[in-house]
């Protein structure tokens, strides 16, 4: 496994590569949040094989999980450094099977708009290893499938 650098919230603004999608969902914020912290989060994302929580509930700062991509080509151990229950959570990758980045983090923000709708904003930020910079464009395409699959899952165009 390759060790990645821990980050803080400011990394989402300063990272060399930043991907972000924000969309309105016709579901209550609590329901969307429940799916994001459920037993099989992001199961609708085609590139992900599975996500396993490796910390007991209740989740909060310090929660960990392991993510495997299809074919188990990549395995990521993640650490949540921000957790505002029902609203926002952020993690950074602690270590990964592939050495493609120096730091990698994601932020999930769920904001109620009405009692029956919410806005979901997903930010992915990373710093590639110098030797992996040529993979930035393909990685960007791969990572944006997470956004497309999530839009499809929640019925958003």
Buried (B, 14 or more C-beta within 10 A) or exposed (E): EEEBBEBEEEBBEEBEBEBEBEBBBEBBBEEBBBBBBEEEBBBBBEBBBBBEBEEEEEBEEEBBBBBBBEEEEBBBBBBBBBBEEEBBBBBBBBBBBBEBBBBBBBBBBBBBEEEEBBBBBBBBBBBBBEEBEEBBEEBEEEBEEBBEBBBEBBEBE
